Each structure stands twice: as C-alpha cells, then as structure tokens.
Amino acid sequence: MDIRKLKKDLLREEIQTRYPNRTRNRIVAVVVPLLLILIAVSVYWAKRDDLFASRYSKGIELWQGGAYEKAVNTLRGIYDDYPSFTLAPDALFQSAEILNMNLHRYQESLLAYLLVLKDYPEHTLQERSLRQVANIYKYRMMDYSDAIVAYQKLLDRGAEGRDRLIYEVADAYFKLNNFEQARIEFEALSAEEPDSTLADEARYRTGVCLNLEGKYKEAEGLLRKLIKEGPDSTFGIEARFALAETLEQMERLRESRRILEELQGRYPNEEALEQKLEQVNERISKKKRAI
C-alpha cells in the first residue's frame, strides 16, 4: 500500500472525528445562499406583474404631470423589459402618443406605433395605431405613398369613418399629382357615401381633378351642377372659382371674367381671386391687341 495515501486517509479520518461539523458547514454555506436566491427569484416572479403595473401607473402619472421625457422612458421600459406583460401594448402605445402629441418627435412615435402593429397583431390598439401611422405619414412626414397604403389597410379592415379614410386616400393621390386616381377616389366617396359631410367637397374636388386632367367639358358640367344645387354654399362658391378657371382653359375668357367679378366680396381668398381676375383681364387685353 502507498504510505502517502495511507497517511492522507488517516488524516482525513482524524479531522472528521475531531471536526464532525466542518463538512456540514460547507454544505450549508453553499446551499443556504442558493436557497435564498431561489426564494428571491420566486418572490420577484410572483410579484412581477404588480411591480410592472406600478411602473405603468407611474408612467401615466409622469405624463399627466407634464414630465413627458420621463414618462416615455418609464412606459417604453415596460415594453423593453417585459413585452409579454398584459399592459405592455398599452405602455408602448402611450409612449408613442406622448412622443407624437407632446414631444412632436414624429419619427420615434411612428416607430413605436409600428411596433404595436408588429408585436401585438390581435390587440385592440391595432386600429388606433394604424390610424396614427397613416396620419403621421401624411401630415407630418408628407410621405403620401406610405400614407395611402396605411389608409387602405384601415379601409380593408372595415375601420370606422370610411368616408374620411376614402377622402384621405383621394387627397394623398391629389398631392402626388395623380389627378386621375384622385378623381376616381373622390367619385367613389360621393357615390358610396352620399350622406357624408365630405360628399359635397368630394364632388367639387372631382370637378377640379377633371379640369387638371384636361377634361374641361366634363369639369364644366359637374361644376355647374354643383353651383345650381347650392349657389351660396361653401363648395358652391368654390365651384364658381373652379368653373372660372375651367372656362379660362377653354379660352372662354369673358365668361370666366364675369364669374370672377361676381365672386368679388364673396370668395374667401380675396388675394387669389384678384390675381386670377388680373390674369384673365391681361389675357383678354392681349387677345384684343392681337386682333
């Protein structure tokens, strides 16, 4: 037998005889901290929802108190740290609202709304988020192509305010100078939603689009019909101005001038009216000189 091994074994036995608690103490020193950690983790997980609910309440409180930056950080932190939490979609959406409405950081708010759409496809905040995305694209970023896509998605989902959504699509096409498609959308609005408060404007803008497309006879017919139906209404007066422009394009300058003169004192944009009247008078004078 190896003498050194025998000595080690004897020494170990002697130590265990003299100090029987040393091994147990070592085990306790390792096991107890582990148990405490496990207990702490268990308590945290059991209370986690309560902790994050408190953070959500704190975020809303900060927002209501005007501490917008802190509110955004608190609410966005809930989504970042615990995206499966029941209130995480609400926290993310509210952070987007603050960025949009209070801090006017539209690019950041857009990204937050898009995260709601991507990560919570079944949540009730989908429609509100998509509507905000569409409005930011159109009114803040002037990205009319992406705005059209977003508004069309809302229409496809059967979102509320169908007439307004069709109008926004038509107006976005108009701003892209796609007058034919804008006209098609305005025509759809007035045909599908005849009782809408936007129907008269849609018909008026259909006439404007026809003029811009060079379809002057069609534009004239529609605009005269609008004037006849409501000569003193807002869009009846706007239709008169549009008709004057259409007649000018058709070289019927005296008729155009007569309508413009009748609008003096009635048309809300006096500067535009005077400029147009001056332009028509100048063209009439040039024609006279040419004869």
N, C-alpha and C positions, 0 to 999 in steps of 0.2 A: 504494500500500500504506500502511496505517496505521503511522506511525512508532512509536507507543507499543507496538503489538502486536509489531512487529519487534524492538524493544528487549527486550521480555519473552521472546521466543523465544530471542534471542541469550544473554540472561542465564541462561535455563534450561539451554541447551546448555553454557554455560561451567561452571555449577555441576555438571552431570552429569559433565563432563570432569574437573573438579578433585576432586569427591567422588563417585566412582562407587559407593561402598558405602552412601550415605545412604538411597537408596530401598529397597535390600535390607534394611537395618537396620530400617526402618519396618515392612516386611512381617514380618520376624522378630519384632519387638516385638508385633505383633498375633497372628500365627499361633501362636507358641510357647505363650502363656498359654491360648489356646483349646485347643490340643492337650493341655496339662496338665489342663485342666478335664475334657475328654472322657475322658482316661485315668482320672482320679479317679472320675468318674461310672461308668465301666465297671467299675472295681475294686469300687466300692460295690455295684453291682448284682450283680456276680459273688459277692460275699461277703455280700449282704444276708440271705440265709436263715440263714447261720451267725451273723450278728450278732443276728438276732431269736431264733434258737434259744438263744443265750447269755442274752438278756433273759428268755426263758421260764424257763430254768434258775435264773436269779437270782430271778425272782418266786416260784418254788416254794421256793427256799432261804429267802427272806424269810418266807414263810408258815410253813414248818417251824420257823423261829426265833422265831415269835411277833410279827414285825413286820407285822401284818395290814394296816395302812393303806398302808404302802409296797408290800406285796405286791399289793394291789388296784390301786394306781396303775401298777405295773410291768406287770402282766398285762393290765389294761384298755388300757394304752397300746399293746400289741402289736396288739390288735384295731383300735384307732383309727388307728394308723399304717400297718398292713399287713393289712387284713382278708382278703386272699386267701392269706396265708401258711398253710402246712399246719397249724401249731399254733394259729392264731388262734381257731378254735372252742373248743379246749381251754383256751386262756388266758381267753377270755370266760367260759366255764362255770366255771372255777376261781375267777375273780374273784367270780362270783355265789355260789359256795359259801362263800367267805370272808365276804362280806357277810351271808350268811344264817346260817351256823353260828357264826362267830367274832365278828362285829361286830353281829349282830342288827339290821341295817338292812334290814328286810324289803322295803320299797318299792323300794329301789335294787336289791336282789337280784332281785326279781320282774322288774324292767325288763331286767336283764341276761339272765335266763333266757329272757324273751320275745324278746330279740334273737337268741339262739341259735336259737330256733324259726323266726324270720322269715328270718334271713340264711343259715342252713345247713340247709335242709329235708331234705337227704339224709344228714346226718351221723348217726353212731351215738349221739350225745349227745341226740338228739331226745326219746327216751322218758324219759330221766332228767330232762331239763329240764322236760318237760311234767308229770312226776310232782311235781317240786318246786313248779311253778307251782300245781298243784291243792292241794298241802298248805299252801302259804303262804296262798292264798285262804281255805282252810277253817280252819286252826288259828292263823294269825297275824292275818289281817285280818277273820275272821268274815264273809267275803263268800261266803255259801253258794251263791248262784245261779251265780256265776262258777266256783266250785269244782265244781259239778255238771257244767257244760259241759266243764271240763278233764278230770274223771274219765271222762266219757262218751267224750271223744276217745281216751283211753287204752284204753277198752273196745273202741271201734271199730277201733283199731289192733291189737287182739289182744295187748295188753301182758301181761306176767307178773303173777300174783297177781289173777286175775279175781275170785275170791271177795272179796278185800279191797276191790277197786275198786267192786264192786256194793254192798258194805257202806257204803263212804264215801258213795256216792250216796244210799243209803237214809237214812243218818244225817243228811246235809245236808238232805234233804227234811223229816225229822223236826224239825230245828232251825228250819226255816222254818214249822213248824206245819202243814205239808201232810201230814197223817197218812195220808190215803188213798194218796197216791203213795208215801209212805214204806213203807206196808204192802205195796204192790204190789212194791216193790224187795226188801223183806225176804223176801217169799214167793218171788220169783224166785231169790234167793240159796239158800234152803233147798231149793228144787226142783231147781235146776240144779247146785248144788254140795253135795250131801247129805253128802259125806265131809269137807267143810271144817271146820276147828276153829271157824269162825264160825257154823256151821249151827244149833247149839242156841240161841245168842244171837239169831240171826235169827228163829227160831220164837217165842222168848219175846217179842221186840220186836214181832212180828206181833200177838201177843195184846194187848200194851199199846196198839198202834195201834187195834185193833178196839174196845177199851174207850174210847179217846179219840174214836173216831168215833161212839160211842153204840151199837155193835153188841154189846151185852152178852152175849147168849146165845152168839154165836159166840166171843167172847172167853173166856167161861167154859169152853166145850167144849175149846178149844185149850189153855188153861192147865191144866185138869185132866189132859189127856193128857200134857202135859209133866211134871207132878208125878208121875203114875203111872210114867212111863218112868224118871225119875231123881229120886226124892223128896229125896235128900240132896245132889244135885249143886248146883253154884253157881246154875245157872239154874232148877233145881227149886225151890230156896228162894226165888229172886227171883219165880218164878211164883206161889208161895204168897202173897207180899205183893201181887202184882198181882191175884190172884184175890180177895183180901180187899177190895181197892179196887173191883173189879168188882161184887162182891156188895153192897157198900155202895151203889153207884149203883143197884142193883136193889132197894134197901130191904130186903135180907135181912141186917139188921144183926147179929143174933145169930150167924148163920153166919160173918159177917165177923169178929166179935169172937173167936169160937172159934179161927179160923185165926191171927189176930194173937197170941193168947195162946200158941198152940203154937209160934210163932216166937220167943218170948222166950228169950234166951240163945243163939239160933241165927242170927238175922238180923244181918248185919254192921253195918248202920246203926241202932244202938240208938235214937238220938235220933229218927229218922224213924219208927221203929216205935212208940215211946212216944207221939209226937204223934198218929199215926194211931189208936192204941188209945184215947187220951183223946178224940179227936174222935168215934169210933164210940160210946164209952160215953156221951158227952154227948148224942148223938142218941137213943140208947136211953132215956136218962132223960127227955128232952123228950117222947118218944112216950108214956112211962108217965104223965107229968103231964097230957098232953093227953087221956088216956082217962078 
